[in-house]
Amino acid sequence: MILPIDEATLASWSALLGLTEEQTAATLADIEQTLRVGYDNRPEELRDVSFEQLTGDMDADEAALMFLISGLRQAGHPEAAYAVEVRGIFATLRSLQQTS
């Protein structure tokens, strides 16, 4: 799986979180696994679309949020990861409420 970020950005994010190469690889594997669970449970309307097609339009902000959440867990900060995840969910809900 390819995230919509370059190697320098990925290296910067890893350095900011203090991740080792192994932790960075585990973070990326966790992101892919999470996305594959979503893909496996996609609606009927999307059954003919490949994983690469569905994840190919991910933007850098989505990738950054997923990397931050998973990276914090890998770095031994599950409480911080949970807090970021909850804030992301609430921000999405607020955004959806404002557009409806």
Sequence and secondary structure as in RCSB ss.txt:
>XXXX:A:sequence
MILPIDEATLASWSALLGLTEEQTAATLADIEQTLRVGYDNRPEELRDVSFEQLTGDMDADEAALMFLISGLRQA
GHPEAAYAVEVRGIFATLRSLQQTS
>XXXX:A:secstr
   SS HHHHHHHHHHHT  HHHHHHHHHHHHHHHHHHHHT  GGGTTS HHHHHTT  HHHHHHHHHHHHHHHT
T HHHHHHHHHHHHHHHHHHHHHH 
